[in-house]
Amino acid sequence: MIETQTLSQQQIQLAEQVTAHNYHPLPVVIESAEGAWVTDVDGRRYLDALAGYSALNFGHGHPVLVAAAREQIGRVTLTSRAFHTDKLGPFCRDLAALAGMEVVLPMNTGAEAVETAIKVSRKWGYDVKGVAPDQANIIVFDGNFHGRTTTIVSFSTDPVARDGFGPFTPGFRIVPYGDAAAVEAAIDANTVAVLVEPIQGEAGVLIPPAGFLKAVRDVCTRENVLFVADEIQSGLGRTGSTFACELEDVVPDMYILGKALGGGIVPVSALVSSRAIMEVIHPGNHGSTFGGNPLACAIGHAVVGLLETGEYQSRAAALGARLRQNLDALVGHGVVAVRSRGLWAGVDVDPNLMTGREVCERLMARGVLVKDTHGSTIRLAPPIVVEESDLDWMTEQLKAVLV
């Protein structure tokens, strides 16, 4: 059992430094990690329930991933984009198979993969659908979070992410999340894609109404519009299935992947789609200096290998049921509402008690790291290797904080 902790002087200094730059992480200086736990520079241990946020779905230091990294580091880690190594082909082949697709375009960060999806969608619209030059539009949703590049924040509805960064990139139409009728009404002859998070993570693990994704899939098919699923946070086992779209029996035209794809070791992202869509990109149209580098491919390939058995997806589903049971017991006792899929939960705390940030800080003092989203909502995303006893203990700490 972890006793209530106080912050060290080093952690306080770090918090002051980052606050001065308007960035607000939890003031914990991590030195090492193993499994679902991290240890700070002062030797204090914390249960990491930030794992989906920091792309560590499999836990820290997974032996398969560490072995893949060590083996590749002993060979070559980075190459020029003019050629590739023996790691790129197997990684792309097996990731495409895992997604039921044909082609993989590897990138580095989630935002880079989203930007790539936007470019591919527009190019497909002009080359295949026949949209007039510079007239393409993409439908997105309020409350979205797809990254922080200039184009992406152009269609954000979060003033913190958007304000002060204009002028903004045109070509996007924002509709209410979960409203399939609004999607259909917004589509016109120049619409090339609908970009959607199957579950909105940054917004507080918001789950759309049952049938929403299927309805969007149907209208996209009918209107010849690409269905682009941003599964950077929801994909690769987090929700109890390989992809959150699978929970609704929906197959998109493109998957955008990241975070867990790098196994918590290196940044890796990818756009995964069909050959017919991806081949609108020709040599010179798009590229990335480090995209598809051998170290990233070696680790990404190992991540795909772990997911191929289905073991981790099943584990996330089973442990997620336990987590949901524990959290539901807190409703009416400081918790207003709970939303969850697998090992991913949004918890709305009674705003009369405290803010989400205050909940995070109090949980940190008790040895649990979680992320606040908006207002009094917190997000729980423990790694898939977490133990059931850890989940029970984590919930007890939340209960104690809310008293």
Phi, psi and omega in degrees: 000140180262130178283160174301134188248156173247156181280141176284166178298324179296319179292322178296318179297319178298315180300320179294321180295311184288328177295325178297337179256019176060033176236135192232065172284168173290136186282066178237125180263102186280134179251322181210168183205152177201131180061231180267006187241147174236156180234133182272180185293344179261006177087005178280140180257144180226140170281123184272102173255023174257010195299321178293325181293323183255017171068031182246053184302330185266000182095168184278133173068035178302128187301324179295318181287320178297319179296319179296319179294315182296319181296319182285324179300328178287351180250276178210142184252318181232146176224165172294152177287358179283344178210172181224173181250185182288356181273333186294312183300307179300322179298309182295318180301312186282329175292319177300318180295319179300323182271355183070029181244191185239328190227141178237132172245104184279139177232199183246309184244162178300315181298322178296321178293322177295316177302320179296318179297322178296315180296315180297318180299316180294316181297319176299318180299318181284316187279326186254310183282334178088025176294142179297147182307134175064020181248001184294142173230152180235134179270131178230181188233148176294150182081003184292156167219113181237001181138189186229020174286167184300315180295318183293318179289347177297332178245022173278148174254008179268113183298331179296320180282333191258317190298133176092004184243010178285172004288153189258157180287128179280175173103019181229144177237125184261128178233164180296137178292133179090001184251094182293327179295324178293325176298310181299320181292331183277343183286134171226189185296340182261004180283127182252337184200156166245120181256118187219143167271121178303329171222129180277105184285307184296333180284352179118032184055059178275126183253124182290164179300149177304133179093350182296309182297320178297318180295319178294319177302316182295316182290326177296317178297315182295322185262006180059054180234140180285136173262110184249116183258116174276100180249033179299318178266321188274342187274171173068046169101341186305318188268007182095001172221167181299317178229146179296331178301328181296333180295338179249013180056043181243136175245115180282175173276333178216139168256136170253121186236155178188211177042267185299340181297335178269002175060017181077011183249312178224155174288125177219135174219169182198151168253128185235126186202193179272161178296321183299325180278313187289336183282006170287343176273122182249164180308129181095342179289326187203153178184174181206128182304315185254356179298128181078019179294154189297325178294315178298318181293322180297317181286317178300322178296321178294322176299314179300319179299322178295326183278340185297332182281339184083357183299315184287326176297316179295322179295317179297322179293315183292313179291329177296324177296321178294317179299316181296319178301316180296317183288323178300329180293344181268350179296128185091355178234052181103346178249132182270318183203156179227137173231135181205153168217118182058221180270056181208118185220141170252130184239119177268111179275147177305116183297342177287344180273308183186170176277166176299322179299318179295323177299314181301316182293322179289324176292323177300320178295340178258006174094024178231131178254118176227174184240134172274155178246273179230142177060239183253025180261138173239159182237131179250127180215069178292154180292159184294339179276003180300150178266155179300321179296327176295318179297318179298316180294319179299318180293324177297323179292321177295318178300318181294324180293326185275353181292000000 
